[in-house]
Amino acid sequence: MTHTRYWAMSLATAVAGAFIAVERFAFSASASIWITFAVAIAATALSLVAFGVALLRENRSFSGLSALSALVGGFTIVAMRSFNAPTSLWLALASGVALLVISLRALALHETTVERVTYALEHRIPLASVEDELLALSEPHARASSGSGAGSLARRLEVSAPMRSWTYWLALTAIAVAGVFVTLMTFALHVPGTSYDTLRWLSFGVGGIGAGVIALGALMQRLLVAEPSRAQSRKDAGRASAILTMSASFAVAVAMIVTMAVYSTATLRWIAFGLALGLAAISLLAQIAHELTSERVRHELEVAAPARALQATGQPAQPGTPAA
């Protein structure tokens, strides 16, 4: 379960970084500094826990990213009590963005590393006890009949399950970043008595057109690409969750496009804020669902691989090695 713990700590650190970047504009200078100070302590603690968990994975990249995140968090704690208010606020923004970027890199590494391992196991280690799980992760989707031209085209266009999972994760992350960016802009571009045209078009383009196109593409992928029949029962929950999530994200993006074209007063700012926050929240929930629907498969592969690898080479299993 080290995979889940590391993912949870990294995701929580990313949320903390995004919150620090946004709240720097949302509150008064004094309140923002103290909020940043408190959240930075939490982010540092989460990063240190993730660093400890990464050591169990024996991977330098994971532990190095968590250590860097902890370093940024520690610097933020000190900076909030060492510099004057204007400097502290800009350092808070920089630290929040840095925590977000580092954590997103750690989450991307987590996603690609686990998918690469499970995909490699299919070719190298026959895991009879997790046959369905391997099929769910790596078996291509149902093929059309080999004699037809449509079937030949489908085979040329088919994408492996690990790559489908990776593109879905990228879509969720892009939508979440778009939501956070628009939320940040609703505060950063707010000057009483001025026009909201810049905020309107940023929201229209990034939160509406950008997030909408990404959500629609991911939705079409989930609707049109069928899962293998033997893995269908295990994938139903994750597929239904993905379809529901992307449908909701697309609906919010369309609402963003419509409202940004209609409103031009201060009401526009709060509508953009609410819809952008909705995009980020939906993507965050989808990330959690995406991880949980595949973690059981990953954990069983992680436990079963050592014993099966020894059996495949004809060596007796070591005492205490979990049975598959």
N, C-alpha and C positions, 0 to 999 in steps of 0.2 A: 504493500500500500504506500510505499515511499513516493510513487508517481503522483498519487492523488494529493498527498500532503504538500509536496513541492508545488504542484499546480495551484493548490488553494492559497498557499502563502504568496506566490508570485502574483496571482490575480488580485488578492487583497492589497498588495503593495501598489499595483497598477491603479486600482481604484483610489487609493490614498493619494497617489501622485496627481491624478486628474482632479481630485477634490481640492488639493492645495493650489493647483494652477487656477481653478475657477474662483475659489472663495477669496483669493487675493483682491478681486475686483468687487466682490459682493458685499463686503462688510467695511466698516470704518478701519482706518489704519491700525489703531490700537487693538481692536478686536481681531482683525485679520492676523496680526503678528502672534497673538496668543493661540489662536486656532491652529495656525501653521506649526507653532511650537509643539502643541499637543499631538497633532496628527503626525508630525515628523517623528515623534517618539514612538508612536504606534508603528509607523512604516519601518523604522529602524529595527524594532523588536521582531516584526514579521520577516524582515530580510535576514536577521541573524538566525531565526528558526529555519528559514529556507536554506541558509548556508549549512546548518547542521544536518538537515535532511539530505542536501546535495552530497555531503561527504559519504552518506550511506550508498549513494548511487555510484560512487567512485568515478565521477566525471568532472574534470577540471573546468570545463566550460560552464556547467551549472553552478558550481561553487564559486567560480570567479565572478559571474554576473551577480549573484546574491551578495557577495562581499562588496562589490562596487556599489550596489544599491544601498547596503548598510552604511557605506562610507558617505554617500550623498545624504542619507538621512541624518547621520551624525553631524555632518557639516551644517545642515539646515538648523538643527537644534541649537548649535553654538551661534550661528549667524543671527538667529532671531533675538538673541540676548546681547549681541555684541555691536551691532550696527544701528545707525539711526533709522527712523521709520521709513523714509523713501528708499534707502538702500535695501533695507530688510524686505520690503514689499517686492522689489525687483528680483532679489535673491530667492524669495519664496516662489515666484513664477518660474524662474529658471530651474529651481530644485524640483518643483512639481513636474515640469515637463521632462526633466532628466529621469526621475523615478518612473514616470510613465513609459518612456522609451526603453529604458533598461528592462523593465518588467515585461513589456511586450516582446522584447528580444528573447527573454528567458522562456516565455510562454510559447513562442514560435519554435524555439529549440526543443522544448518539451514535446510539442506536437510532432515535429518531423523525426525526432530521435525514436520515439516510441513506435510510430508508424513504420519507420525503416526497419526496426528490429523485428516487428511482427511479420513484415513482408518477407524478410530474409529467412525467418524460421520456416516458412512454407516450403522453401526450396531445400533446406539443409537438414531439418529435423522432423521426422514423422511423429507428430504428437496425436496419437489416436484418441486420447481422452478429451482433446479440445478440437476435434475435427471440424465441428460446426462453426466454432469461433474463427478458425483459420479460413474457412470458406467464406465466412461473413466479411473478413477483412481483405482477402486477396483474390477470391474467385471472380472472374469477370461477370458482368451482368448477362442475362439470358441472351444467347446468340440467335440470330435469325437463321433460317435454313441456309446451308452453305452453297447451294446451287444458284441462288438468286442474286441479282446485282445489288438489291437492297441489303441483303445479308452481308455481302462482301463490303459494302460501304459502311455498315454498322460495325463490322469488325475493325475496319481501319480507324473509325472514330471513337471506339470504346476507350474509356479511361479506367485505370485500376482503382480499386476501392481506397487504397491509401491516398492517392492523388485527389479523389473526390472528397475525402475527409479533409485534406489540406486546403483545397479551394473553398470548402464550406467554412472552415475556420478563418481563412483570410477574409471572406465576405463578412462574417460576423465582426471581425476586428475593424474592418474598414468602416462599417456602419456605426460602430461604437465610437470610433475616432471622429467621424463626421458629426455625430451628436454632441460629443464633448466640445468640438471646435465651435459649433454654432452656439452652444450654451455659453462658452467663454466670450464669444463676440457680443452676445446680448448685454454683457456687462462692460466689456472693454470699449465698445463703440457708443455707449450711452452717455450723451452729453445733453442735459436738459436744454430745451429750446432749439435744438438743431434737427436737421432732417434725418430720417431713418432709412434713406435710400441705400446706403452702403450695406447696412445690416439686412435690409430686405433682399438685395440681390445675392449677397453671400448665402443667406438662408435658402433662397430659391435655388441657387446653383449647387451648393454643397449638400445641404440637408434634404432638398427636394429632388433635383435631377440626379445628383451623384448617388445618394443613398438609395433612391428609387431604382435606378438602373442596376445597381449591385444586388439589391434584394430581389428584383424580378429575375435576374440571371440565375441566382442561387435557387429560387423557387422553381424555375423551369427545369433546372438540373435535377432537383428532387422529384419532380412530377414525371419527367420523361425517362429517367434512368431507373430501370427496375433492379431490385436486389435478387440474388440467387434464391431459388425456391427453398433450398435446404436451410438457408439462413434467414428466411423471411420472418419467421416467428420471433427471432431475436432482434431483428432490425425494425420491426413495426413501430415500437415506441419512439425510437430515435428519429425515424423518417417522418412520423406524424408530428413530432415536436418541431422538426425542421420546417415542415410545410406550414404549420401554424405560425411559427416565428417569422418566417420570411413573408407570409401573407400580411401579418400585422405590421412589419417594418415597411412593406410596400404601401399599405394603407396610410400609415403615418407620413411617409414621404409625399404621397399624393396630396394629403391634407396640407402639408407644408407648401407645396407648389400653389395650390388654390388660394390659401390664406395670404401668402406673400403677394399674390397678384391683386388681391381685393383690398387689403388694409394698408394704410399709409400713416396712421397716427401712432401714438404711444402704445395703443393696444397691440400693434404689430410685434413690439418687443416681447411682451409677455406670452403671446401666442407662439412666437419662435422659440422662446425659452422652454415652454411646456412641451412642444412637439419634439424639440431636440433632446430634451431630457428623456422623453419617451423612447426615442430611438436608442439612446445609450442604455436605458434600463432593459429594453427588450433584448438587445444584443447580449447584455450581461447574463440575463436569465438563460438565453440560448447557449451561451458558453458553458454554463453549469450543466445544462441538460446534455449537451454534446459530450462533455467529459464523463458524466455519470453513466450514460448509455454505452460507453465503450470501455470503461475502467474495469468491469468485471472480466471482460475478455483479456485485457492486458495483464491483469493480475494473475489469472490462471496460466497464461503463457509464461509469465515471469517465474512462477512457482514450478511449473512442469518442465521447463526447458532443461535445467541442470540434470535431473534424473534421466530424461529421455536422451540427452546428449551422451551420457555415459553408456547407456544401453546400446545406442547406435554404434559405438566404437567397441562394444564387447567387454567393457570394463564394469565391474560391480559398482553399484551406487554407494557413495560414501555414507557412513552412519549419520543419521540425522537429516539426510537429504529428503525433502518432502516428496511423497509419491505423487504421481500424476493422477 
